[in-house]
Amino acid sequence: MAGTENELSIRSRHGLLRDLLPVYSFHQLLPNLVAVGLILWLSHWLGSVSPLVLIVVAMGWVFQFVLRPSVMTVSEGQAAWLEAVLEAQGFYAKSEADGRWRLAGTSWWQRWPHQFIAFEYGDAVTVIAPRETMETLRAAVELMEEHDELWFAPEAEPFAFGPPEPEPEFPWHMQVPGAVLGAACVVATIWIMFTSRSEGMLRWGVSAAALSEGRFETIFLHMFAHAGAMHLVMNMTALAAIGAALTSRLGRPPLSWLRFWLLFLLSALAGAALFLLLHPSGTVPMVGASGGLYGLIGLLIRTPAAGGNVLAVKSTRIRRIGWELVKQNAFLFALLALISWSSGTAGGLAWEAHLGGFLFGLCVGPKLLPRLVGTPPAIAATAH
């Protein structure tokens, strides 16, 4: 195809300042005004702003923000392929009046006037679509350029593809390192529940205050401790999702297991180091396996396929994924800060540990890859 990776950049159609209030039509404004009225009435009736109300407001804003109108420049060949897929899959129908593509089979109240896909042809082709939809369009174009042939996936979703042949499943031995780490975190949680009920996991948290008290063991213990069941489940879910995929890039067992555990350990230590560096007098303890997990993610995105070449840190793919991680962490940080502020409790997201672990895995992680990077291990799988 004629397009290049640099051309597939998504921009706001109206500008970031305008998108801070993501309401683009009267049909969209009316339910927002009704929602604001209900919130004010609830706040007056309850006598205070409930944390649940604030969370609902934040989620409502995010839902509309991700659907803000965006534009992307593609080649004529890419545009023609996208329109052909839209027509073939049948999830969108093209209007004869304005040539715009809209979801087919949906009621009028299920879509806003600004939610459409349009192709404006000129020297290049400008695609207009909601941001979330645009991300899917870009991913489809990139997937098409990576594969000579694509099949429509059986799932009933727009732009869902599958390779001509199904990807093989990971053998059991590639699940081992992730399973061992997950088991260690679960055992640590159960251990603390029965041995230190008063302080809980916070006793294992690392902080400047803990180190000043001589509790240097927290440097290692914190990476197996979690602030609650939800925190543990979230991290273990992420570990299960990336464990086997990353192990497949680290060679053959047992060396692949050792490389996996070493990367997790060093990334967690790097995250703790950045946390302590930015909080040299901090008293709030930091717990969680997130620093190590983000190190694993950092290496995973540098190696898109088992046995494949390592991507440059300055590549468009790395910048794009890094920016998405920044946005996800910013949203989580804001949400947790809102909950803590409204409930009068302390706590939040240790983004410093996330960043430190991710940078270590991204920049230093490739040093742990097998030297014969051109020789794939026993099984190959992609992260797409």
RARAMO-V148424 format. One record per residue. RES is the residue in one letter. SS is DSSP state (alpha for helix, beta for strand, coil for the rest). NEAR is the number of other ideal C-beta (glycine too) atoms within 12 Angstrom. D_FIRST is the distance of its C-alpha to the first C-alpha in whole Angstrom. Layout:
res->{RES:RES}
ss->{SS:SS}
near->{NEAR:NEAR}
d_first->{D_FIRST:D_FIRST}
This chain:
res->{M:A:G:T:E:N:E:L:S:I:R:S:R:H:G:L:L:R:D:L:L:P:V:Y:S:F:H:Q:L:L:P:N:L:V:A:V:G:L:I:L:W:L:S:H:W:L:G:S:V:S:P:L:V:L:I:V:V:A:M:G:W:V:F:Q:F:V:L:R:P:S:V:M:T:V:S:E:G:Q:A:A:W:L:E:A:V:L:E:A:Q:G:F:Y:A:K:S:E:A:D:G:R:W:R:L:A:G:T:S:W:W:Q:R:W:P:H:Q:F:I:A:F:E:Y:G:D:A:V:T:V:I:A:P:R:E:T:M:E:T:L:R:A:A:V:E:L:M:E:E:H:D:E:L:W:F:A:P:E:A:E:P:F:A:F:G:P:P:E:P:E:P:E:F:P:W:H:M:Q:V:P:G:A:V:L:G:A:A:C:V:V:A:T:I:W:I:M:F:T:S:R:S:E:G:M:L:R:W:G:V:S:A:A:A:L:S:E:G:R:F:E:T:I:F:L:H:M:F:A:H:A:G:A:M:H:L:V:M:N:M:T:A:L:A:A:I:G:A:A:L:T:S:R:L:G:R:P:P:L:S:W:L:R:F:W:L:L:F:L:L:S:A:L:A:G:A:A:L:F:L:L:L:H:P:S:G:T:V:P:M:V:G:A:S:G:G:L:Y:G:L:I:G:L:L:I:R:T:P:A:A:G:G:N:V:L:A:V:K:S:T:R:I:R:R:I:G:W:E:L:V:K:Q:N:A:F:L:F:A:L:L:A:L:I:S:W:S:S:G:T:A:G:G:L:A:W:E:A:H:L:G:G:F:L:F:G:L:C:V:G:P:K:L:L:P:R:L:V:G:T:P:P:A:I:A:A:T:A:H}
ss->{coil:coil:coil:coil:alpha:alpha:alpha:coil:coil:beta:beta:beta:coil:coil:coil:alpha:alpha:alpha:alpha:coil:coil:coil:coil:coil:coil:alpha:alpha:alpha:alpha:alpha:alpha:alpha:alpha:alpha:alpha:alpha:alpha:alpha:alpha:alpha:alpha:alpha:alpha:alpha:alpha:alpha:coil:coil:coil:coil:alpha:alpha:alpha:alpha:alpha:alpha:alpha:alpha:alpha:alpha:alpha:alpha:alpha:alpha:alpha:coil:coil:coil:beta:beta:beta:beta:beta:beta:coil:alpha:alpha:alpha:alpha:alpha:alpha:alpha:alpha:alpha:alpha:alpha:alpha:alpha:alpha:coil:coil:beta:beta:beta:coil:coil:coil:coil:coil:coil:beta:beta:beta:coil:coil:coil:coil:alpha:alpha:alpha:coil:coil:coil:coil:coil:coil:beta:beta:beta:beta:beta:coil:coil:coil:beta:beta:beta:beta:beta:beta:alpha:alpha:alpha:alpha:alpha:alpha:alpha:alpha:alpha:alpha:alpha:alpha:alpha:alpha:alpha:alpha:coil:coil:coil:beta:beta:beta:coil:coil:coil:coil:coil:coil:coil:coil:beta:beta:beta:coil:coil:coil:coil:coil:coil:coil:coil:alpha:alpha:alpha:coil:alpha:alpha:alpha:alpha:alpha:alpha:alpha:alpha:alpha:alpha:alpha:alpha:alpha:alpha:alpha:alpha:alpha:alpha:alpha:alpha:coil:coil:coil:coil:alpha:alpha:alpha:alpha:alpha:coil:beta:coil:alpha:alpha:alpha:alpha:alpha:coil:coil:coil:coil:coil:alpha:alpha:alpha:alpha:alpha:alpha:alpha:coil:coil:coil:coil:alpha:alpha:alpha:alpha:alpha:alpha:alpha:alpha:alpha:alpha:alpha:alpha:alpha:alpha:alpha:alpha:alpha:alpha:alpha:coil:coil:coil:coil:coil:coil:coil:alpha:alpha:alpha:alpha:alpha:alpha:alpha:alpha:alpha:alpha:alpha:alpha:alpha:alpha:alpha:alpha:alpha:alpha:alpha:alpha:alpha:alpha:alpha:alpha:coil:coil:coil:coil:coil:coil:coil:beta:coil:coil:coil:alpha:alpha:alpha:alpha:alpha:alpha:alpha:alpha:alpha:alpha:alpha:alpha:alpha:coil:coil:beta:coil:coil:coil:coil:coil:coil:coil:coil:coil:coil:alpha:alpha:alpha:alpha:alpha:alpha:alpha:alpha:alpha:alpha:alpha:alpha:alpha:alpha:alpha:alpha:alpha:alpha:alpha:alpha:alpha:alpha:alpha:alpha:alpha:alpha:alpha:alpha:coil:coil:coil:coil:coil:coil:coil:alpha:alpha:alpha:alpha:alpha:alpha:alpha:alpha:alpha:alpha:alpha:alpha:alpha:coil:alpha:alpha:alpha:alpha:coil:coil:coil:coil:coil:coil:coil:coil:coil:coil:coil:coil:coil:beta:coil:coil}
near->{24:17:27:17:22:15:27:33:22:32:23:23:27:20:15:15:10:16:24:14:18:33:28:26:19:13:18:27:19:15:19:24:15:14:23:21:14:18:25:16:13:20:19:14:13:15:8:15:21:20:22:19:26:27:23:21:26:24:19:24:27:23:21:30:26:25:30:37:38:37:29:40:31:40:27:23:19:33:32:22:29:40:27:20:29:33:18:17:27:16:25:32:22:23:16:9:9:15:18:26:35:30:27:20:13:15:8:12:11:12:25:28:21:31:33:34:42:33:33:22:17:12:9:22:29:27:45:33:40:38:34:25:36:36:27:31:39:35:28:38:37:29:30:30:24:22:20:11:13:27:20:21:18:10:13:12:16:30:35:19:28:20:21:13:11:11:20:18:14:31:19:16:26:33:29:24:39:40:24:24:37:31:21:29:41:24:19:32:32:19:20:28:20:11:16:19:12:10:18:24:36:30:25:33:39:43:32:25:21:31:26:16:15:10:22:16:18:33:30:23:31:41:43:39:44:39:33:20:17:15:29:31:19:24:44:30:18:30:41:24:21:38:40:35:37:48:46:41:43:43:31:24:26:17:21:35:28:21:33:44:31:28:46:47:32:32:43:45:29:35:43:46:28:29:40:33:17:21:26:15:13:23:18:26:36:47:41:46:49:45:47:48:44:46:47:49:43:41:43:45:37:39:40:28:27:34:25:26:17:28:27:16:23:14:19:21:28:30:20:24:26:29:18:22:30:20:20:25:28:19:22:24:22:23:26:30:24:28:25:20:18:21:18:10:15:16:26:27:32:42:32:32:43:41:34:34:45:42:31:38:46:37:25:24:37:30:20:36:34:25:13:12:22:14:16:23:34:21:27:25:30:24:27:23}
d_first->{0:4:6:8:11:13:12:13:16:19:22:25:25:29:30:31:35:34:32:36:37:34:36:34:37:40:39:38:41:44:43:43:46:48:46:48:51:51:50:53:56:55:55:59:60:59:60:57:54:53:50:49:48:47:44:44:43:40:39:39:37:34:34:33:32:29:28:28:26:23:20:16:14:10:8:9:7:7:11:11:10:12:15:15:15:18:20:20:21:24:24:24:25:24:27:28:30:27:24:24:23:26:27:29:32:33:36:37:38:35:33:33:32:29:28:25:21:20:18:19:17:18:16:14:14:16:17:20:21:24:23:24:21:19:19:18:15:14:15:13:9:10:12:9:7:10:11:11:13:15:18:20:22:26:26:27:24:22:18:20:18:19:18:19:22:24:25:28:31:32:35:39:39:36:37:40:40:39:41:44:43:43:46:48:47:48:51:52:52:54:56:57:57:61:62:61:61:62:59:57:53:54:57:54:52:51:52:54:57:57:57:60:62:61:59:56:55:53:50:50:51:49:45:47:49:47:49:49:48:45:44:44:42:39:39:40:37:34:36:36:32:31:34:33:29:30:33:30:29:32:33:36:39:42:40:37:39:41:38:37:41:41:38:39:42:41:39:41:44:41:41:45:45:43:45:48:47:46:50:52:55:53:55:53:52:48:47:44:42:39:39:38:36:34:34:33:30:29:29:27:24:24:23:21:22:25:25:22:22:23:21:22:25:23:19:18:18:22:22:21:23:26:26:26:29:31:30:32:35:35:36:38:40:41:41:44:45:46:48:50:51:52:54:55:54:53:49:46:42:42:39:40:40:37:36:38:37:33:33:35:33:30:31:34:33:30:34:35:32:33:33:31:28:26:29:28:31:32:30:26:25:22:23:20}
